Amino acid sequence: MAATRRESSSSAGVVASCADQRDEDGIVVVLEPEPPHDQHALTREAAAVCPAAAIQVHDTP
């Protein structure tokens, strides 16, 4: 699993343990681009609840 960000200016509602928002420009920054297995559900939840769809989850082999 890999989490990536898109250029977006909103991270309201994102689970804080997965992503943050830069103060200078509001861009969402994924804190752990390749989260450990025990964090996959939390990362998927963060992607699902992000109102700007700034977090994307990709399954990796």
Beta strands, then each sheet from edge to edge (+ up, - down):
strand 1: 2-5
strand 2: 19-21
strand 3: 28-30
strand 4: 55-58
sheet 1: 1+ 4-
sheet 2: 2+ 3-
end
